[in-house]
Amino acid sequence: MPTYEYECKKCANIFERFQSISDEPVKNCPKCGGEVRRLINGGAGIIYKGSGFYSTDKSAPSAGKKPDSGKEAGSKEASPCASCPHSGGDSPCAEKAAG
């Protein structure tokens, strides 16, 4: 339920009422009984969409730390010949060296 803000036209008293949208607006000032008008205010809450707003989201890497590249520590980079049947483990491909 929204909170509405009212201002008295007679004594300039400003007050708020927590009302349902379907409730009738307040017509009289609680202080002097004068006529009131409802003030227009922002009233709408902010809705954050997307990532980065929740504690479960990953935050930016800390200063001084290298970002994780997805490789495990100690793993070797795959060479273009790593899947070649002529490759002798860590040595370069025999066909590549000959060609």
N, C-alpha and C positions, 0 to 999 in steps of 0.2 A: 504494500500500500504506500502511495506517495505522501510526502509531506508538502503541504501547500502553505505559502506565505501570504499574509494579508496585511493591508495598511488601512488604518482608519482615516477617513476623509476629514473628520472633525478634529481629532487630537493628535494625529500623525503617529499613533501607536502602531508598531509593527509586531506581529505575532505569527506563530506557525500552528498549523493543525495537521495531525496525522489522520488522513481520511482515505476512504475508498474512492475510486474513480466515479462510482455510481452515486456517492453521497451528494446531497445538496450543498452548494457553497455556503460558507458562513456569511451572514448578512449584517450582523451587528458586532460592534467592538465590545470585548469583554470588560474593558476599562471604563468607557463612557457611554456605551450603548449607541454610538454614532454609526453611520453607514460605512461599510468597508468595501475595499476593492481587492481582488486577488492579484498579486504581483506575479509577473512572469519571470521565472528563473531557469537556469540550466537544467536542474533536476534530473537529468539523465546520467546514469553511471557510464563509465568508460568500459568498453569491452575490448580486451586484448585478444587478438587472433594470431595464430602462427606459433612458431617455436621461439623459445627463449624466455618465456614468461613464467614458467613453472619450475619448481625445485627439482622435478624429475628430468628436466631437459639438461643436455650437456652444455656446460659453460665454455667460454673461450679458454684456450690453454693459458696457464700461468706464465707470467713474465720470466724469461730466462730458461724456460723448458722448450725443448724441441717438440713440435707437433708430432703425434704418432703417425707414421707413414703406413701403418697396417702390416708391417713386417715384424716378425718375432726377432728378439735379440739373438745375434749370432747367426742368423740365416744368410745364405749367400744369394746375391742377385742372380737371377736366371739369365743365362746368356742366350743369344739367338740359336745356338747349336745345342742347347741343353737336351732337347728331345731327339736329336739326330742319332741314328743308330751307329754312326761312325765315330761319335764322340767317345773319348776314353776318359770319362769322369770329368775332372777339372781341366784336362788339356783341351786345346782347341780342336775342332773337327779336322780330321785328316784331309777330307775333300776340300775344305775351305783353305787349308794351308797349301795344298797342291795347286789350287786354282787361282 
